[in-house]
Amino acid sequence: MTLQFTVPDMACSACATTITQAVNAIDPAATISADTKTKQVQIDTVADETTVKQAIVQAGYSPA
């Protein structure tokens, strides 16, 4: 399933990397695309949306 979030506090490539690592920790096969300019994160994963959101929050970001 493909999920899309706006992450307003994602400011740089290091933020995108942190989010990618957090999602990969729960689904190593996930494909993550993060655009720091638009603050959009697109994730293709088998994990459910709640689990993915929790992983991003635990990494220190606020997905919407």
PDB file of N, H, CA, C and O in Angstrom:
ATOM      1  N   MET A   1       0.850  -1.164   0.000  1.00  0.00           N
ATOM      2  CA  MET A   1       0.000   0.000   0.000  1.00  0.00           C
ATOM      3  C   MET A   1       0.896   1.228   0.000  1.00  0.00           C
ATOM      4  O   MET A   1       1.975   1.229   0.593  1.00  0.00           O
ATOM      5  N   THR A   2       0.432   2.272  -0.674  1.00  0.00           N
ATOM      6  H   THR A   2      -0.444   2.271  -1.155  1.00  0.00           H
ATOM      7  CA  THR A   2       1.202   3.515  -0.724  1.00  0.00           C
ATOM      8  C   THR A   2       0.568   4.532   0.211  1.00  0.00           C
ATOM      9  O   THR A   2      -0.629   4.809   0.135  1.00  0.00           O
ATOM     10  N   LEU A   3       1.387   5.078   1.085  1.00  0.00           N
ATOM     11  H   LEU A   3       2.359   4.853   1.146  1.00  0.00           H
ATOM     12  CA  LEU A   3       0.947   6.106   2.034  1.00  0.00           C
ATOM     13  C   LEU A   3       1.630   7.412   1.681  1.00  0.00           C
ATOM     14  O   LEU A   3       2.763   7.419   1.199  1.00  0.00           O
ATOM     15  N   GLN A   4       0.943   8.515   1.920  1.00  0.00           N
ATOM     16  H   GLN A   4       0.022   8.510   2.311  1.00  0.00           H
ATOM     17  CA  GLN A   4       1.560   9.817   1.694  1.00  0.00           C
ATOM     18  C   GLN A   4       1.284  10.698   2.905  1.00  0.00           C
ATOM     19  O   GLN A   4       0.151  10.797   3.378  1.00  0.00           O
ATOM     20  N   PHE A   5       2.342  11.333   3.395  1.00  0.00           N
ATOM     21  H   PHE A   5       3.262  11.253   3.011  1.00  0.00           H
ATOM     22  CA  PHE A   5       2.230  12.217   4.550  1.00  0.00           C
ATOM     23  C   PHE A   5       2.876  13.558   4.242  1.00  0.00           C
ATOM     24  O   PHE A   5       3.804  13.650   3.439  1.00  0.00           O
ATOM     25  N   THR A   6       2.372  14.587   4.892  1.00  0.00           N
ATOM     26  H   THR A   6       1.618  14.512   5.544  1.00  0.00           H
ATOM     27  CA  THR A   6       3.058  15.867   4.928  1.00  0.00           C
ATOM     28  C   THR A   6       3.765  15.912   6.275  1.00  0.00           C
ATOM     29  O   THR A   6       3.152  15.681   7.318  1.00  0.00           O
ATOM     30  N   VAL A   7       5.057  16.209   6.244  1.00  0.00           N
ATOM     31  H   VAL A   7       5.555  16.396   5.397  1.00  0.00           H
ATOM     32  CA  VAL A   7       5.844  16.273   7.482  1.00  0.00           C
ATOM     33  C   VAL A   7       6.440  17.676   7.566  1.00  0.00           C
ATOM     34  O   VAL A   7       7.547  17.910   7.082  1.00  0.00           O
ATOM     35  N   PRO A   8       5.701  18.621   8.187  1.00  0.00           N
ATOM     36  CA  PRO A   8       6.124  20.029   8.177  1.00  0.00           C
ATOM     37  C   PRO A   8       7.479  20.294   8.833  1.00  0.00           C
ATOM     38  O   PRO A   8       8.147  21.269   8.489  1.00  0.00           O
ATOM     39  N   ASP A   9       7.892  19.441   9.774  1.00  0.00           N
ATOM     40  H   ASP A   9       7.349  18.649  10.053  1.00  0.00           H
ATOM     41  CA  ASP A   9       9.173  19.678  10.444  1.00  0.00           C
ATOM     42  C   ASP A   9      10.335  18.919   9.804  1.00  0.00           C
ATOM     43  O   ASP A   9      11.404  18.815  10.407  1.00  0.00           O
ATOM     44  N   MET A  10      10.146  18.388   8.596  1.00  0.00           N
ATOM     45  H   MET A  10       9.278  18.473   8.107  1.00  0.00           H
ATOM     46  CA  MET A  10      11.240  17.769   7.837  1.00  0.00           C
ATOM     47  C   MET A  10      11.931  18.893   7.055  1.00  0.00           C
ATOM     48  O   MET A  10      11.378  19.419   6.089  1.00  0.00           O
ATOM     49  N   ALA A  11      13.141  19.250   7.484  1.00  0.00           N
ATOM     50  H   ALA A  11      13.590  18.822   8.269  1.00  0.00           H
ATOM     51  CA  ALA A  11      13.787  20.440   6.927  1.00  0.00           C
ATOM     52  C   ALA A  11      14.959  20.155   5.987  1.00  0.00           C
ATOM     53  O   ALA A  11      15.299  20.995   5.154  1.00  0.00           O
ATOM     54  N   CYS A  12      15.573  18.989   6.112  1.00  0.00           N
ATOM     55  H   CYS A  12      15.297  18.307   6.789  1.00  0.00           H
ATOM     56  CA  CYS A  12      16.793  18.758   5.339  1.00  0.00           C
ATOM     57  C   CYS A  12      16.928  17.285   4.971  1.00  0.00           C
ATOM     58  O   CYS A  12      16.094  16.460   5.345  1.00  0.00           O
ATOM     59  N   SER A  13      17.976  16.971   4.241  1.00  0.00           N
ATOM     60  H   SER A  13      18.653  17.641   3.937  1.00  0.00           H
ATOM     61  CA  SER A  13      18.177  15.583   3.816  1.00  0.00           C
ATOM     62  C   SER A  13      18.441  14.664   5.006  1.00  0.00           C
ATOM     63  O   SER A  13      18.098  13.483   4.954  1.00  0.00           O
ATOM     64  N   ALA A  14      19.037  15.179   6.069  1.00  0.00           N
ATOM     65  H   ALA A  14      19.316  16.139   6.111  1.00  0.00           H
ATOM     66  CA  ALA A  14      19.251  14.355   7.262  1.00  0.00           C
ATOM     67  C   ALA A  14      17.908  13.970   7.891  1.00  0.00           C
ATOM     68  O   ALA A  14      17.751  12.857   8.392  1.00  0.00           O
ATOM     69  N   CYS A  15      16.950  14.887   7.864  1.00  0.00           N
ATOM     70  H   CYS A  15      17.077  15.791   7.457  1.00  0.00           H
ATOM     71  CA  CYS A  15      15.603  14.586   8.362  1.00  0.00           C
ATOM     72  C   CYS A  15      14.980  13.476   7.523  1.00  0.00           C
ATOM     73  O   CYS A  15      14.392  12.539   8.064  1.00  0.00           O
ATOM     74  N   ALA A  16      15.108  13.578   6.219  1.00  0.00           N
ATOM     75  H   ALA A  16      15.585  14.339   5.779  1.00  0.00           H
ATOM     76  CA  ALA A  16      14.564  12.568   5.311  1.00  0.00           C
ATOM     77  C   ALA A  16      15.216  11.211   5.575  1.00  0.00           C
ATOM     78  O   ALA A  16      14.543  10.180   5.550  1.00  0.00           O
ATOM     79  N   THR A  17      16.509  11.212   5.823  1.00  0.00           N
ATOM     80  H   THR A  17      17.056  12.050   5.842  1.00  0.00           H
ATOM     81  CA  THR A  17      17.227   9.973   6.119  1.00  0.00           C
ATOM     82  C   THR A  17      16.730   9.358   7.420  1.00  0.00           C
ATOM     83  O   THR A  17      16.551   8.143   7.503  1.00  0.00           O
ATOM     84  N   THR A  18      16.507  10.180   8.428  1.00  0.00           N
ATOM     85  H   THR A  18      16.652  11.167   8.361  1.00  0.00           H
ATOM     86  CA  THR A  18      16.012   9.694   9.718  1.00  0.00           C
ATOM     87  C   THR A  18      14.634   9.055   9.561  1.00  0.00           C
ATOM     88  O   THR A  18      14.367   7.994  10.125  1.00  0.00           O
ATOM     89  N   ILE A  19      13.765   9.704   8.795  1.00  0.00           N
ATOM     90  H   ILE A  19      13.982  10.566   8.336  1.00  0.00           H
ATOM     91  CA  ILE A  19      12.430   9.164   8.556  1.00  0.00           C
ATOM     92  C   ILE A  19      12.527   7.847   7.783  1.00  0.00           C
ATOM     93  O   ILE A  19      11.825   6.886   8.099  1.00  0.00           O
ATOM     94  N   THR A  20      13.389   7.804   6.782  1.00  0.00           N
ATOM     95  H   THR A  20      13.960   8.585   6.525  1.00  0.00           H
ATOM     96  CA  THR A  20      13.590   6.587   5.998  1.00  0.00           C
ATOM     97  C   THR A  20      14.058   5.443   6.888  1.00  0.00           C
ATOM     98  O   THR A  20      13.555   4.325   6.780  1.00  0.00           O
ATOM     99  N   GLN A  21      15.012   5.716   7.759  1.00  0.00           N
ATOM    100  H   GLN A  21      15.421   6.625   7.847  1.00  0.00           H
ATOM    101  CA  GLN A  21      15.520   4.674   8.662  1.00  0.00           C
ATOM    102  C   GLN A  21      14.440   4.197   9.624  1.00  0.00           C
ATOM    103  O   GLN A  21      14.363   3.008   9.931  1.00  0.00           O
ATOM    104  N   ALA A  22      13.607   5.115  10.099  1.00  0.00           N
ATOM    105  H   ALA A  22      13.669   6.081   9.850  1.00  0.00           H
ATOM    106  CA  ALA A  22      12.532   4.741  11.032  1.00  0.00           C
ATOM    107  C   ALA A  22      11.528   3.820  10.355  1.00  0.00           C
ATOM    108  O   ALA A  22      11.086   2.837  10.949  1.00  0.00           O
ATOM    109  N   VAL A  23      11.166   4.134   9.115  1.00  0.00           N
ATOM    110  H   VAL A  23      11.525   4.932   8.633  1.00  0.00           H
ATOM    111  CA  VAL A  23      10.214   3.286   8.393  1.00  0.00           C
ATOM    112  C   VAL A  23      10.855   1.947   8.029  1.00  0.00           C
ATOM    113  O   VAL A  23      10.209   0.904   8.133  1.00  0.00           O
ATOM    114  N   ASN A  24      12.105   1.967   7.609  1.00  0.00           N
ATOM    115  H   ASN A  24      12.630   2.814   7.524  1.00  0.00           H
ATOM    116  CA  ASN A  24      12.790   0.723   7.268  1.00  0.00           C
ATOM    117  C   ASN A  24      12.959  -0.189   8.475  1.00  0.00           C
ATOM    118  O   ASN A  24      13.082  -1.403   8.314  1.00  0.00           O
ATOM    119  N   ALA A  25      12.966   0.369   9.672  1.00  0.00           N
ATOM    120  H   ALA A  25      12.866   1.356   9.803  1.00  0.00           H
ATOM    121  CA  ALA A  25      13.082  -0.448  10.880  1.00  0.00           C
ATOM    122  C   ALA A  25      11.837  -1.323  11.073  1.00  0.00           C
ATOM    123  O   ALA A  25      11.929  -2.423  11.617  1.00  0.00           O
ATOM    124  N   ILE A  26      10.676  -0.833  10.626  1.00  0.00           N
ATOM    125  H   ILE A  26      10.602   0.061  10.184  1.00  0.00           H
ATOM    126  CA  ILE A  26       9.450  -1.631  10.771  1.00  0.00           C
ATOM    127  C   ILE A  26       9.121  -2.424   9.508  1.00  0.00           C
ATOM    128  O   ILE A  26       8.416  -3.431   9.567  1.00  0.00           O
ATOM    129  N   ASP A  27       9.639  -1.960   8.359  1.00  0.00           N
ATOM    130  H   ASP A  27      10.212  -1.142   8.312  1.00  0.00           H
ATOM    131  CA  ASP A  27       9.430  -2.676   7.091  1.00  0.00           C
ATOM    132  C   ASP A  27      10.674  -2.489   6.218  1.00  0.00           C
ATOM    133  O   ASP A  27      10.766  -1.527   5.456  1.00  0.00           O
ATOM    134  N   PRO A  28      11.626  -3.416   6.337  1.00  0.00           N
ATOM    135  CA  PRO A  28      12.881  -3.291   5.574  1.00  0.00           C
ATOM    136  C   PRO A  28      12.694  -3.227   4.066  1.00  0.00           C
ATOM    137  O   PRO A  28      13.568  -2.727   3.358  1.00  0.00           O
ATOM    138  N   ALA A  29      11.567  -3.726   3.562  1.00  0.00           N
ATOM    139  H   ALA A  29      10.857  -4.133   4.138  1.00  0.00           H
ATOM    140  CA  ALA A  29      11.319  -3.720   2.117  1.00  0.00           C
ATOM    141  C   ALA A  29      10.594  -2.461   1.643  1.00  0.00           C
ATOM    142  O   ALA A  29      10.317  -2.320   0.452  1.00  0.00           O
ATOM    143  N   ALA A  30      10.288  -1.556   2.554  1.00  0.00           N
ATOM    144  H   ALA A  30      10.513  -1.670   3.522  1.00  0.00           H
ATOM    145  CA  ALA A  30       9.544  -0.338   2.191  1.00  0.00           C
ATOM    146  C   ALA A  30      10.370   0.545   1.260  1.00  0.00           C
ATOM    147  O   ALA A  30      11.596   0.603   1.345  1.00  0.00           O
ATOM    148  N   THR A  31       9.653   1.230   0.367  1.00  0.00           N
ATOM    149  H   THR A  31       8.656   1.182   0.299  1.00  0.00           H
ATOM    150  CA  THR A  31      10.273   2.205  -0.521  1.00  0.00           C
ATOM    151  C   THR A  31       9.794   3.582  -0.072  1.00  0.00           C
ATOM    152  O   THR A  31       8.593   3.845  -0.011  1.00  0.00           O
ATOM    153  N   ILE A  32      10.751   4.457   0.242  1.00  0.00           N
ATOM    154  H   ILE A  32      11.727   4.243   0.192  1.00  0.00           H
ATOM    155  CA  ILE A  32      10.421   5.766   0.782  1.00  0.00           C
ATOM    156  C   ILE A  32      10.970   6.855  -0.133  1.00  0.00           C
ATOM    157  O   ILE A  32      12.128   6.814  -0.551  1.00  0.00           O
ATOM    158  N   SER A  33      10.116   7.826  -0.434  1.00  0.00           N
ATOM    159  H   SER A  33       9.176   7.860  -0.094  1.00  0.00           H
ATOM    160  CA  SER A  33      10.529   8.983  -1.214  1.00  0.00           C
ATOM    161  C   SER A  33      10.171  10.221  -0.405  1.00  0.00           C
ATOM    162  O   SER A  33       9.000  10.448  -0.102  1.00  0.00           O
ATOM    163  N   ALA A  34      11.171  11.021  -0.054  1.00  0.00           N
ATOM    164  H   ALA A  34      12.123  10.836  -0.300  1.00  0.00           H
ATOM    165  CA  ALA A  34      10.941  12.210   0.767  1.00  0.00           C
ATOM    166  C   ALA A  34      11.422  13.447   0.026  1.00  0.00           C
ATOM    167  O   ALA A  34      12.551  13.486  -0.464  1.00  0.00           O
ATOM    168  N   ASP A  35      10.565  14.454  -0.053  1.00  0.00           N
ATOM    169  H   ASP A  35       9.648  14.422   0.345  1.00  0.00           H
ATOM    170  CA  ASP A  35      10.896  15.717  -0.711  1.00  0.00           C
ATOM    171  C   ASP A  35      10.904  16.817   0.342  1.00  0.00           C
ATOM    172  O   ASP A  35       9.850  17.212   0.840  1.00  0.00           O
ATOM    173  N   THR A  36      12.096  17.313   0.681  1.00  0.00           N
ATOM    174  H   THR A  36      12.952  16.991   0.276  1.00  0.00           H
ATOM    175  CA  THR A  36      12.216  18.318   1.743  1.00  0.00           C
ATOM    176  C   THR A  36      11.635  19.666   1.330  1.00  0.00           C
ATOM    177  O   THR A  36      11.264  20.463   2.191  1.00  0.00           O
ATOM    178  N   LYS A  37      11.550  19.933   0.042  1.00  0.00           N
ATOM    179  H   LYS A  37      11.852  19.286  -0.658  1.00  0.00           H
ATOM    180  CA  LYS A  37      10.991  21.217  -0.406  1.00  0.00           C
ATOM    181  C   LYS A  37       9.478  21.260  -0.232  1.00  0.00           C
ATOM    182  O   LYS A  37       8.930  22.269   0.213  1.00  0.00           O
ATOM    183  N   THR A  38       8.806  20.174  -0.580  1.00  0.00           N
ATOM    184  H   THR A  38       9.251  19.355  -0.941  1.00  0.00           H
ATOM    185  CA  THR A  38       7.346  20.138  -0.458  1.00  0.00           C
ATOM    186  C   THR A  38       6.886  19.553   0.874  1.00  0.00           C
ATOM    187  O   THR A  38       5.703  19.608   1.210  1.00  0.00           O
ATOM    188  N   LYS A  39       7.841  18.988   1.638  1.00  0.00           N
ATOM    189  H   LYS A  39       8.802  18.943   1.365  1.00  0.00           H
ATOM    190  CA  LYS A  39       7.564  18.345   2.932  1.00  0.00           C
ATOM    191  C   LYS A  39       6.713  17.082   2.782  1.00  0.00           C
ATOM    192  O   LYS A  39       6.045  16.669   3.730  1.00  0.00           O
ATOM    193  N   GLN A  40       6.735  16.471   1.602  1.00  0.00           N
ATOM    194  H   GLN A  40       7.278  16.807   0.832  1.00  0.00           H
ATOM    195  CA  GLN A  40       5.945  15.279   1.328  1.00  0.00           C
ATOM    196  C   GLN A  40       6.803  14.015   1.458  1.00  0.00           C
ATOM    197  O   GLN A  40       7.948  13.973   1.007  1.00  0.00           O
ATOM    198  N   VAL A  41       6.229  13.007   2.075  1.00  0.00           N
ATOM    199  H   VAL A  41       5.299  13.041   2.441  1.00  0.00           H
ATOM    200  CA  VAL A  41       6.876  11.700   2.177  1.00  0.00           C
ATOM    201  C   VAL A  41       5.910  10.674   1.602  1.00  0.00           C
ATOM    202  O   VAL A  41       4.761  10.577   2.035  1.00  0.00           O
ATOM    203  N   GLN A  42       6.380   9.916   0.631  1.00  0.00           N
ATOM    204  H   GLN A  42       7.313   9.995   0.280  1.00  0.00           H
ATOM    205  CA  GLN A  42       5.570   8.855   0.035  1.00  0.00           C
ATOM    206  C   GLN A  42       6.229   7.533   0.384  1.00  0.00           C
ATOM    207  O   GLN A  42       7.430   7.353   0.186  1.00  0.00           O
ATOM    208  N   ILE A  43       5.434   6.616   0.904  1.00  0.00           N
ATOM    209  H   ILE A  43       4.458   6.762   1.066  1.00  0.00           H
ATOM    210  CA  ILE A  43       5.956   5.344   1.396  1.00  0.00           C
ATOM    211  C   ILE A  43       5.149   4.201   0.803  1.00  0.00           C
ATOM    212  O   ILE A  43       3.925   4.162   0.925  1.00  0.00           O
ATOM    213  N   ASP A  44       5.841   3.278   0.163  1.00  0.00           N
ATOM    214  H   ASP A  44       6.836   3.310   0.063  1.00  0.00           H
ATOM    215  CA  ASP A  44       5.220   2.061  -0.348  1.00  0.00           C
ATOM    216  C   ASP A  44       5.608   0.949   0.630  1.00  0.00           C
ATOM    217  O   ASP A  44       6.774   0.561   0.703  1.00  0.00           O
ATOM    218  N   THR A  45       4.635   0.443   1.375  1.00  0.00           N
ATOM    219  H   THR A  45       3.688   0.758   1.316  1.00  0.00           H
ATOM    220  CA  THR A  45       4.933  -0.479   2.470  1.00  0.00           C
ATOM    221  C   THR A  45       3.811  -1.489   2.673  1.00  0.00           C
ATOM    222  O   THR A  45       2.685  -1.288   2.217  1.00  0.00           O
ATOM    223  N   VAL A  46       4.136  -2.569   3.361  1.00  0.00           N
ATOM    224  H   VAL A  46       5.051  -2.732   3.731  1.00  0.00           H
ATOM    225  CA  VAL A  46       3.114  -3.538   3.759  1.00  0.00           C
ATOM    226  C   VAL A  46       2.615  -3.241   5.176  1.00  0.00           C
ATOM    227  O   VAL A  46       1.625  -3.824   5.619  1.00  0.00           O
ATOM    228  N   ALA A  47       3.293  -2.339   5.885  1.00  0.00           N
ATOM    229  H   ALA A  47       4.097  -1.865   5.525  1.00  0.00           H
ATOM    230  CA  ALA A  47       2.886  -1.963   7.245  1.00  0.00           C
ATOM    231  C   ALA A  47       1.648  -1.073   7.180  1.00  0.00           C
ATOM    232  O   ALA A  47       1.429  -0.370   6.193  1.00  0.00           O
ATOM    233  N   ASP A  48       0.836  -1.111   8.247  1.00  0.00           N
ATOM    234  H   ASP A  48       1.014  -1.682   9.048  1.00  0.00           H
ATOM    235  CA  ASP A  48      -0.364  -0.282   8.254  1.00  0.00           C
ATOM    236  C   ASP A  48      -0.020   1.173   8.579  1.00  0.00           C
ATOM    237  O   ASP A  48       1.044   1.466   9.123  1.00  0.00           O
ATOM    238  N   GLU A  49      -0.940   2.076   8.236  1.00  0.00           N
ATOM    239  H   GLU A  49      -1.804   1.838   7.794  1.00  0.00           H
ATOM    240  CA  GLU A  49      -0.692   3.513   8.368  1.00  0.00           C
ATOM    241  C   GLU A  49      -0.379   3.924   9.801  1.00  0.00           C
ATOM    242  O   GLU A  49       0.508   4.748  10.023  1.00  0.00           O
ATOM    243  N   THR A  50      -1.086   3.367  10.768  1.00  0.00           N
ATOM    244  H   THR A  50      -1.806   2.698  10.587  1.00  0.00           H
ATOM    245  CA  THR A  50      -0.868   3.711  12.168  1.00  0.00           C
ATOM    246  C   THR A  50       0.555   3.371  12.603  1.00  0.00           C
ATOM    247  O   THR A  50       1.214   4.166  13.272  1.00  0.00           O
ATOM    248  N   THR A  51       1.015   2.200  12.224  1.00  0.00           N
ATOM    249  H   THR A  51       0.479   1.554  11.681  1.00  0.00           H
ATOM    250  CA  THR A  51       2.368   1.767  12.589  1.00  0.00           C
ATOM    251  C   THR A  51       3.419   2.671  11.967  1.00  0.00           C
ATOM    252  O   THR A  51       4.396   3.036  12.621  1.00  0.00           O
ATOM    253  N   VAL A  52       3.219   3.034  10.702  1.00  0.00           N
ATOM    254  H   VAL A  52       2.425   2.738  10.171  1.00  0.00           H
ATOM    255  CA  VAL A  52       4.165   3.915  10.008  1.00  0.00           C
ATOM    256  C   VAL A  52       4.175   5.292  10.671  1.00  0.00           C
ATOM    257  O   VAL A  52       5.244   5.855  10.908  1.00  0.00           O
ATOM    258  N   LYS A  53       3.007   5.834  10.968  1.00  0.00           N
ATOM    259  H   LYS A  53       2.139   5.377  10.775  1.00  0.00           H
ATOM    260  CA  LYS A  53       2.934   7.144  11.635  1.00  0.00           C
ATOM    261  C   LYS A  53       3.653   7.103  12.979  1.00  0.00           C
ATOM    262  O   LYS A  53       4.397   8.024  13.317  1.00  0.00           O
ATOM    263  N   GLN A  54       3.432   6.038  13.745  1.00  0.00           N
ATOM    264  H   GLN A  54       2.828   5.289  13.470  1.00  0.00           H
ATOM    265  CA  GLN A  54       4.076   5.907  15.054  1.00  0.00           C
ATOM    266  C   GLN A  54       5.598   5.886  14.903  1.00  0.00           C
ATOM    267  O   GLN A  54       6.307   6.493  15.706  1.00  0.00           O
ATOM    268  N   ALA A  55       6.099   5.200  13.891  1.00  0.00           N
ATOM    269  H   ALA A  55       5.523   4.707  13.238  1.00  0.00           H
ATOM    270  CA  ALA A  55       7.544   5.143  13.673  1.00  0.00           C
ATOM    271  C   ALA A  55       8.103   6.522  13.356  1.00  0.00           C
ATOM    272  O   ALA A  55       9.181   6.880  13.830  1.00  0.00           O
ATOM    273  N   ILE A  56       7.374   7.298  12.556  1.00  0.00           N
ATOM    274  H   ILE A  56       6.498   7.008  12.171  1.00  0.00           H
ATOM    275  CA  ILE A  56       7.828   8.652  12.197  1.00  0.00           C
ATOM    276  C   ILE A  56       7.778   9.565  13.431  1.00  0.00           C
ATOM    277  O   ILE A  56       8.684  10.373  13.638  1.00  0.00           O
ATOM    278  N   VAL A  57       6.730   9.440  14.245  1.00  0.00           N
ATOM    279  H   VAL A  57       5.994   8.784  14.077  1.00  0.00           H
ATOM    280  CA  VAL A  57       6.622  10.242  15.471  1.00  0.00           C
ATOM    281  C   VAL A  57       7.765   9.891  16.426  1.00  0.00           C
ATOM    282  O   VAL A  57       8.376  10.778  17.022  1.00  0.00           O
ATOM    283  N   GLN A  58       8.050   8.604  16.568  1.00  0.00           N
ATOM    284  H   GLN A  58       7.554   7.883  16.084  1.00  0.00           H
ATOM    285  CA  GLN A  58       9.132   8.175  17.461  1.00  0.00           C
ATOM    286  C   GLN A  58      10.491   8.676  16.968  1.00  0.00           C
ATOM    287  O   GLN A  58      11.424   8.829  17.756  1.00  0.00           O
ATOM    288  N   ALA A  59      10.597   8.930  15.664  1.00  0.00           N
ATOM    289  H   ALA A  59       9.839   8.805  15.024  1.00  0.00           H
ATOM    290  CA  ALA A  59      11.835   9.477  15.119  1.00  0.00           C
ATOM    291  C   ALA A  59      11.936  10.986  15.352  1.00  0.00           C
ATOM    292  O   ALA A  59      12.969  11.598  15.078  1.00  0.00           O
ATOM    293  N   GLY A  60      10.845  11.581  15.865  1.00  0.00           N
ATOM    294  H   GLY A  60      10.006  11.084  16.088  1.00  0.00           H
ATOM    295  CA  GLY A  60      10.874  12.998  16.226  1.00  0.00           C
ATOM    296  C   GLY A  60      10.172  13.935  15.256  1.00  0.00           C
ATOM    297  O   GLY A  60      10.408  15.143  15.277  1.00  0.00           O
ATOM    298  N   TYR A  61       9.308  13.385  14.404  1.00  0.00           N
ATOM    299  H   TYR A  61       9.116  12.404  14.387  1.00  0.00           H
ATOM    300  CA  TYR A  61       8.623  14.205  13.406  1.00  0.00           C
ATOM    301  C   TYR A  61       7.115  14.083  13.539  1.00  0.00           C
ATOM    302  O   TYR A  61       6.608  13.147  14.157  1.00  0.00           O
ATOM    303  N   SER A  62       6.404  15.037  12.953  1.00  0.00           N
ATOM    304  H   SER A  62       6.816  15.798  12.451  1.00  0.00           H
ATOM    305  CA  SER A  62       4.941  15.103  13.090  1.00  0.00           C
ATOM    306  C   SER A  62       4.257  14.919  11.744  1.00  0.00           C
ATOM    307  O   SER A  62       3.994  15.902  11.050  1.00  0.00           O
ATOM    308  N   PRO A  63       3.962  13.677  11.361  1.00  0.00           N
ATOM    309  CA  PRO A  63       3.301  13.459  10.068  1.00  0.00           C
ATOM    310  C   PRO A  63       1.839  13.881  10.114  1.00  0.00           C
ATOM    311  O   PRO A  63       1.160  13.703  11.125  1.00  0.00           O
ATOM    312  N   ALA A  64       1.366  14.440   9.008  1.00  0.00           N
ATOM    313  H   ALA A  64       1.918  14.585   8.186  1.00  0.00           H
ATOM    314  CA  ALA A  64      -0.046  14.841   8.932  1.00  0.00           C
ATOM    315  C   ALA A  64      -0.692  14.154   7.755  1.00  0.00           C
ATOM    316  O   ALA A  64      -1.882  14.348   7.503  1.00  0.00           O
TER     317      ALA A  64
END
